[in-house]
Amino acid sequence: MIKNPRIQYRKTKSTGFQFLIYLLAFIITLPLIAIIVYIFREGVSNINWNFLTNVPKPVGEIGGGIANALLGSVLIVLTASVIAIPIGIMCGIYLSENTTGRLSYWSRLAVDILQGIPSIVIGIVIYFWLVKPIGTFSAVSGSVALSIMMLPIIIRSTEETLKLIPFSLKEAGLALGLPYHRVILKVIVPCGVSGILSGVMLSVARIAGETAPLLFTAFGNPYLSANLGKPMQSLPLLIFNYATSPYEDWHNLAWGASLILLIWVLLLNILTKLTTKKWNVQL
Amino acid sequence: MDKTKTMSAPGNISFRVPSYQEIMEKLRIKKASRPYKQIKWEVFFKRSLVAIAILMVLLVIGIFFTLVVQSVPSIKALGIKYLWGKTWNPVTNEYGAYPFLLGTLLTSFLALIISIPFSFAVGIYLGEYNTKGWLSNLLKNAVELIAAVPSVIYGFWALVVLVPLVRAIEIKLGVVPYGIGIFTASVVLAIMIIPYAASIGREMIKIVPQSLKEGAYSLGATRYEVIKSVILPYTKSGLFAGILLSLGRALGETMAVTMVIGNTSIIPTSIFAPGNTMASVIANEFTEADRSVYLSALIELGLVLFLVTVVINMIGKRIIKRFTR
């Protein structure tokens, strides 16, 4: 052991720094744990069969549930997926097939920009594209707004996954005389399906909790509705409206809804993690 | 009539049965036409790929043009001084965006300052101290889950848990105990943006060449000195890009901020005062805007937000691309 005070000082400093880093790094898990625990504690007592199958009651009446928001969320997210998944995968295929070239440069830039657009701005734009011309708030316009937010994630994951697939596979397919579209759709895409799937799941998890683009598009609806052309309630909208209201009953509804939304989103994320681990995709 | 060549159905409809050669000929033609059909599909497939790539570009251009066209009435009526007009009062038809610009900058930078020590710590921990093993995996997944929690849930939690906490602090400090306000919004934002800078920091610190670190160690440097004088200088621009990307995120975040910032259009006097950001004022007032100038002024805010976040994101991504290549 060297008893040099200077070296001793430097070593202590190094250990101290390490301790500080460890401390700061693990402190940030505290808010996450706090949020999850708090929402579970507040939400669990509210969730029962009536909660899942009833629509909200007016203030002052006991009971009521979030059936309209649950149905609305599922429908809006499903419609958004139907729009975004084919377009996203196709664009991902194009970008992975054409790494150079003017169109792929601009297209890649466009995807980059799309990823950075604040969600509220997308809400405004869809309001002018769909809500104003049609003349009514509608669930489908909310779905379009959400699908624009899904696109960059799906495109990125598809592109990155397909780039990893060995070129020899494609060559083998072409050498057998398969036309281009069959090589892509029957050889390349099935090889990368788990990577694409994880991108899709991640994008669904991302948009399931989005509120801002729905404010001016799906708008919300206190009644049970399955009509895509009419305003529709969704879980994040319900949480926002009821959380900012002054009524205790509505707060309780919002806690239950938060718990369901949180479980939905976290489950999707964990599922994604498991598939990405298997496939080793970088997102 | 030849029995093998024609058949008659009831109602005097008769038709000819084709001969064996004819059938074979038809089949052969069909066989020969299959490649043509495939080529047709191939061309269609390639064209639709190109069309969708073009669609992406058009989508972005469309978003930009919609924002510009819709904010023309406000640009015409209010001019450039809209951006530093100090009062926002739709009742008297006065529109000035300065309170919201200030609110956005204050919350975003405050959030950035709060989050930087933590996100750097996570980056250094995961990239240098503990790159493998269950503990680092746990932290990595926890950080990713922080990014996954919907912002409206952060807002709700902050409204119920954080606001009373901040109010208690404010009482101790002797300022007006609003609870809600710019400081509360910044704390929530800081939690939400940590994952972005942290994951980029981790990636950057991981690609520092081992030989550089070993060189420093062989000269007798301690771990702290290696981090301070080798890793941080080497990853400087990458870490900066991470900060930029989380700033872009903070600027555009709407819901959590809207729920706790207080929503007043008065210029904030301190960091504990309630205020409004560009995104939150759009979220609050867009559906209430009844005059075209009012609506258009809100959209102009959206346009500013769009331009600022896009520029910040593009710079950040460029730096990262250059750095990793």
Interface residues (C-beta under 8 A of the other chain):
Chain A: R10 K11 K13 S14 G16 F17 Q18 L20 I21 Y22 L23 L24 A25 F26 I27 I28 T29 P31 L32 A34 I35 Y38 I39 I87 M90 C91 I93 Y94 L95 E97 N98 L103 S104 W106 S107 A110 V111 D112 I113 L114 Q115 G116 I117 P118 S119 I120 V121 I122 I124 V125 Y127 F128 W129 I148 L151 I155 P179 Y180 H181 R182 I184 A205 R206 A208 G209 E210 T211 A212 L215 F216 F219 P236 I239 F240 A243 T244 H251 A254 W255 S258 L261 L262 V265 L266 N269 K273
Chain B: Q38 I39 W41 E42 F44 F45 K46 S48 L49 V50 I52 A53 I54 L55 M56 V57 L59 V60 G62 I63 T66 L67 Q70 P117 F118 A121 V122 I124 Y125 L126 Y129 L139 N141 A142 V143 E144 L145 I146 A148 V149 P150 S151 V152 I153 Y154 G155 F156 W157 L159 V160 V161 I191 I194 A198 T222 R223 Y224 E225 I227 G248 L251 G252 E253 T254 M255 M259 A279 I282 A283 F286 T287 L298 I299 G302 L305 F306 T309 V310 I312 N313 M314 K317
